[in-house]
Amino acid sequence: MAITNTLDKLAEQTKGTVLRPGDAEFDHALGGFQTAYRHRPSVIVRAAGTEDVRAAVRYAAALELAVAVQATGHGLTVAAEGGVMVDTSAMADVRVDPAARTAWIAAGTRWGQVVEEAARHGLAPLSGSSPDVGAIGYTLGGGLGVLSREYGYAADHVRAVELVGADGPLRQLTPESDAELFWAVRGAGGNFGVVSGMEIGLFPVRRLYGGGLYFDTDQVPAVLAAYREWTASVPEELTSSVGLIPYPDLPMVPEPLRGRYVAHVRIAYTGSVAIGEQLVEPLRAVGPRLIDSLEELPFTESPSIYRDPAQPHGYYGTNAMLRELPKSALDTTLDLVGPDSPVPCVVQLNHLGGALARPPSVPNAVAHRDAAFLLRVLAVVDGPAPSPAHAAPTRLTGALREWTLGRSPNFVFGEQGGPEQVRDCYRPADLPRLAKLKAAVDPHNLFRFNLNIRPAG
């Protein structure tokens, strides 16, 4: 009875909706982009604003319940059992200051909203490949995007953070205020509280030379070899990746790609079209393309470079940040998850370096800046139960261990966030510092982020 009365009080304190198992909207509110793994909370608070987030955290703290946060559900990895889920999807607000070249974004804002608002002023954020991903969660994990080699990680350009802490206070984090917590949240995710808003830097980018080169199955080894050589000399203004994609034979897939295993090279270059054309000549020289969509485009159309799926689905995946990319690593990748693999896997190789390798003006917890490439691998799965599809991604990253520096927390999907995974995501010297800070601001481990940093002591 006491908990019910407390829930009733929580409902009275919130402008949004408080849901319990059995309520008509409860199951719908659990839904996100990731369908294989879903939170299973005891309470959902569909927050209408920051005060609702504070009320939800106070309620959870009083009953010693864990807190999970969901905006879009793209990055959901380990489902939270019981506790309180704060749904921030309704907190979708963007305020651009064109003179300062900044934007204030609320907790549930998606990148597509930020891109559109910034473009009205001739500016662009350091957004990712999909317009549907939540901007806050992406940035808290580092944020590797379309302009990353030129400008660095999204976390490197956060100016201020509004954080709801474990006992419900609203903290304003800047380099001058709560500097230690400001350092930690930019890279170590949601371990220290619920971020209800954030001020980010914007950049004077209106257009790109960009798009994709799609190559058929028999050209995949040659594409990878050419890409490896090509990335050694391209300028920082060019950010790229190559995806290895087993396209299904379905009407929704463009006809030239249906039923094919394809190498998709993605290009985003902020220089001129003429120089962009010269830069990609070695890639086009590999052979004929199934599709060649490279052209000048406004930054608002940057999601067309990757064409990430918009339909929610289930997936399991992980990643490896590689110090180098020898031919043997590419051979291993094709042997284990290539076109002949019994488990279809999507692989993406991101070229790093450039501004990503340089420390930001205000240090943060983003690790492995000396990585040359990021390899991401995922498989489609129906649910969390172990299966051959679950085993394939980690089999590949295990085989690449000798070249691996660690992992990016942004791209760990569906893995149990144990000590090894946490250790892989951060610099060894930073882990004790993060654990000490966790003990100071969240000693009872209220915020059990998927890559959970345990309080020291």
ABEGO torsion letter per residue (X at the ends): XAAAAAAAAAAAABABBBBBBGBAAAAAAABBABAABBBBBABBBBBABAAAAAAAAAAAAAAGBBBBBBAAGAABBBBBBEEBBBBAAABBBBBBBAAAGBBBBBAABBAAAAAAAAAAAGBBBBBBABAABBAAAAAAAGGBBAAAAAAEBAAAABABBBBBBAAGBBBBBBAABGAAAAAAABGAEAAAEBBABBBBBBBBBABBBBEBBBBBAAAAAAAAAAAAAAAAABBAABBBBBBBBBBBBBAABBAAABGBBBBBBBBBBABBAAAAAAAAAAAAAAEBBABBABBBBBAAAAAAAAGBBABBBBBBBBBBBBABBBAAAAAAAAAAABAABABBBBBBBBBBEEAAABBBABBBABBGAABABBBBBBBBBABABBBAAAAAAAAAAAAAAAABAEBBAAABBGBBBBAAAAAAABBAAAAAAAAAAAAAABAAGABBBABBBBBBX
